[in-house]
Structure formats: C-alpha cells, structure tokens
Amino acid sequence: MRLKFVTLLMVVVVCVGVTITVLRFGVGVLEDNFVAQLSTHYESSAQFMAFYGLLNLYIFTMAYVYSPSERALMGE
C-alpha cells in the first residue's frame, strides 16, 4: 500500500513540477543555454508559495510514509 501511495505522490509531484517549468520557461526549456535563462523572480507570492508548498508537502509526506510503525517502535 505504501509503495502505491509513494509512486502516485511522486507522479503527481513530477507532473506539477514539469507543468510549472514548461509554463514558466516555455517549450524550448531543453536548449543548451537553459541554465543561463533561469530566473528566480516570481510575479506574485502565490507562485512562490504554490511551488515551495508543493515541495514541502512532498517532503513531509515522504517522512510520514517512511516513518516506522507503532509496532516497530514497541519492538513487536
């Protein structure tokens, strides 16, 4: 069950990340000079909060999924 959840979560995060990247930098994102064109300026705080909120949600969810169960903590 955990593996299915982690896989689904990873697919959602990758899809949202790729969508944000394509919308932000355009379709020609894989050109030679991609790194030179990167910009860290956001048009609004909502863009910043959405992107980093997604990453934080992913990290917290992964920490919860990989935390030991109650039985493992009790030594059973």
C-alpha positions as CSV (number, residue, x, y, z in Angstrom):
1,M,0.0,0.0,0.0
2,R,2.8,2.4,0.9
3,L,4.6,1.8,-2.4
4,K,1.5,2.6,-4.4
5,F,0.9,5.8,-2.4
6,V,4.6,6.9,-2.8
7,T,4.5,6.1,-6.5
8,L,1.3,8.1,-7.0
9,L,2.6,11.0,-5.0
10,M,5.9,11.1,-7.0
11,V,4.0,11.0,-10.3
12,V,1.8,14.0,-9.2
13,V,4.8,16.0,-8.0
14,V,6.7,15.3,-11.2
15,C,3.7,16.3,-13.4
16,V,3.1,19.5,-11.5
17,G,6.8,20.3,-11.5
18,V,7.1,19.8,-15.2
19,T,4.0,21.8,-15.9
20,I,5.3,24.7,-13.8
21,T,8.6,24.6,-15.5
22,V,7.1,24.5,-19.0
23,L,4.7,27.3,-18.2
24,R,7.4,29.4,-16.6
25,F,10.2,28.9,-19.1
26,G,8.4,27.8,-22.3
27,V,8.6,24.8,-24.6
28,G,12.2,25.4,-25.5
29,V,13.4,24.7,-22.0
30,L,15.8,21.9,-23.0
31,E,18.1,24.2,-25.1
32,D,21.8,24.5,-24.5
33,N,21.5,27.7,-22.6
34,F,18.8,26.7,-20.2
35,V,20.8,27.4,-17.1
36,A,21.6,30.9,-18.3
37,Q,17.9,31.7,-18.8
38,L,16.8,30.6,-15.3
39,S,15.2,33.3,-13.3
40,T,14.3,33.2,-9.6
41,H,11.9,36.2,-9.7
42,Y,8.3,35.4,-9.1
43,E,5.4,37.5,-10.4
44,S,3.5,37.1,-7.2
45,S,3.8,35.5,-3.8
46,A,1.2,32.9,-4.8
47,Q,3.6,31.4,-7.3
48,F,6.3,31.2,-4.7
49,M,4.0,29.6,-2.1
50,A,2.5,27.2,-4.6
51,F,5.8,25.8,-5.8
52,Y,7.6,25.6,-2.4
53,G,4.4,24.4,-0.7
54,L,4.2,21.5,-3.1
55,L,7.8,20.6,-2.4
56,N,7.3,20.8,1.4
57,L,4.2,18.7,1.2
58,Y,6.1,16.1,-0.7
59,I,8.9,16.0,1.8
60,F,6.6,15.9,4.8
61,T,4.5,13.1,3.2
62,M,7.6,11.1,2.4
63,A,8.8,11.5,6.1
64,Y,5.4,10.2,7.3
65,V,5.3,7.3,4.8
66,Y,8.8,6.1,5.7
67,S,8.5,6.6,9.5
68,P,8.4,3.4,11.5
69,S,5.0,2.0,12.6
70,E,3.9,1.8,16.2
71,R,4.6,-1.9,16.3
72,A,8.1,-1.4,15.2
73,L,8.7,1.2,17.9
74,M,7.3,-1.2,20.6
75,G,9.7,-4.0,19.5
76,E,7.0,-6.5,18.5
